[in-house]
Structures are given as structure tokens and as C-alpha cells.
Amino acid sequence: MQRTLIVLGLAIAAIGVAWPWLRRLPFGRLPGDIHIVREGFSFNFPIVTCIVISVVVSILLWLFRR
């Protein structure tokens, strides 16, 4: 459990440091993501982005378990 928390903390710190470059990636604006803008209202549902992230994380976890 301690190793997991340390790795998780280091990953969060690395993402925080790399955030200026990660912001430029098109995640959240992929084709298929739902974005509705009305007067005084904005709704964003990044369904395709969630699927892509889920697939990538699943592949990484599968590779690390081997």
C-alpha cells in the first residue's frame, strides 16, 4: 500500500509539472465529444476522450501486470 501511494503521488506531481504541455493535447475536444453551448449555459461531455483514456490505462495496467 505504501508503494502504491508513493507512485500515485509521484504520478500526480509529474502531471502537475507537465501540465503546460499536456494542456495542448486535444483531449476533451476529440470528434465525438458532446459540447452544447446555449445562452448562459455550457455542457461538455467528453465521451470519446473517456473511452480513449480508459483503453490506454487498461493497456498500461495489462502491460505492467505481466
Secondary structure, 3 states (H helix, E strand, C coil): CHHHHHHHHHHHHHHHHCHHHHCCCCCCCCCCCEEEEECCEEEEECHHHHHHHHHHHHHHHHHHHC
